[in-house]
């Protein structure tokens, strides 16, 4: 909801906080979403290396 601003004010920082919480619990989609945020520079400095790290974590966790 925070990532897209659906029903709440859009907040990349809040979206990232919640994605990180979910990723810490093993949520593959959250890991992928964090990768997208780094890939696009949404609320974080754009970093292909960091995006790749998160995409790899999602893959290792079983993401397809």
C-alpha positions as CSV (number, residue, x, y, z in Angstrom):
1,X,0.0,0.0,0.0
2,X,2.8,2.4,0.9
3,X,4.8,1.6,-2.2
4,X,2.0,2.5,-4.6
5,X,0.1,4.9,-2.3
6,X,-3.1,3.0,-2.2
7,X,-5.3,4.1,0.6
8,X,-2.3,5.9,2.3
9,X,0.1,8.5,1.3
10,X,2.9,7.0,-0.8
11,X,6.0,6.5,1.2
12,X,9.0,4.5,-0.2
13,X,10.7,4.7,3.2
14,X,7.7,3.0,4.9
15,X,7.4,0.5,2.1
16,X,11.1,-0.4,2.4
17,X,10.8,-0.8,6.2
18,X,7.9,-3.2,5.8
19,X,9.5,-5.1,2.9
20,X,12.6,-5.5,5.0
21,X,10.5,-6.9,7.9
22,X,8.9,-9.4,5.6
23,X,12.2,-10.3,3.9
24,X,13.7,-11.0,7.4
25,X,10.8,-13.5,7.8
26,X,11.7,-15.1,4.5
27,X,9.1,-13.5,2.2
28,X,10.4,-13.9,-1.4
29,X,8.2,-11.2,-2.9
30,X,9.4,-8.7,-0.3
31,X,13.0,-9.5,-1.3
32,X,12.2,-9.1,-4.9
33,X,10.4,-5.8,-4.2
34,X,13.5,-4.5,-2.4
35,X,15.5,-5.4,-5.4
36,X,13.2,-3.4,-7.6
37,X,13.5,-0.4,-5.3
38,X,17.3,-0.5,-5.6
39,X,17.1,-1.1,-9.3
40,X,14.9,2.0,-9.8
41,X,16.3,4.2,-7.1
42,X,12.9,4.4,-5.3
43,X,13.5,5.7,-1.8
44,X,17.1,4.4,-1.8
45,X,20.2,5.2,-3.9
46,X,20.0,3.5,-7.2
47,X,22.3,0.5,-7.0
48,X,22.5,-2.4,-9.5
49,X,24.8,-4.3,-7.2
50,X,22.4,-4.0,-4.3
51,X,19.4,-4.8,-6.5
52,X,21.2,-7.9,-7.8
53,X,22.0,-9.0,-4.2
54,X,18.3,-8.8,-3.3
55,X,17.2,-10.6,-6.5
56,X,19.7,-13.3,-5.6
57,X,18.3,-13.6,-2.1
58,X,14.8,-14.0,-3.5
59,X,16.1,-16.6,-6.0
60,X,17.9,-18.5,-3.2
61,X,14.7,-18.4,-1.1
62,X,12.8,-20.1,-4.0
63,X,11.5,-17.3,-6.0
64,X,10.8,-18.0,-9.7
